[in-house]
Amino acid sequence: MEVVTSTPQPVPDSTAALRSGVRYGVLGMVALAVVGAIVATLLAGTPGLYGALLGAAVGGGFILCTALGVLFTAKMPATTAGAVILGTWLLKMILAIVVLAILKPLDFYDKTSLVLVMVFSLIIVLGAETYGVLGTKVPYVEPQGEQEAGS
């Protein structure tokens, strides 16, 4: 009779799903920036290119900042993590308003491209992050080590 042995798979840590979500979000944002830039350039020329790139940066950055904030505070106490998330949300709102206020009087970009790519980036990056988080298999509890199990 042959002895069968198996090497146990390493158990992912609690931030594996968050890291996967950020990775998929960044990939989604880059893909949208490339496709949006190509389409906007074909439809509106160079101003369309600038509008698409700005829209991808503002929309995608807005969503990714939240995911990064959650990832960086995952090991902190709940009150600290909540305060940091709330602070980053407030900072994102202020930055979005400031960036859009600065861009409003400028005319080097196509406003339609900016808005369309910004909306699509919010949807695509959020969807990609959700896909990454839901597709990662992470245990709900931390398994006990062999030394702890025998105690």
Helices and strands as residue ranges (DSSP letters): H 16-44, H 46-72, H 78-103, H 111-134, H 146-150
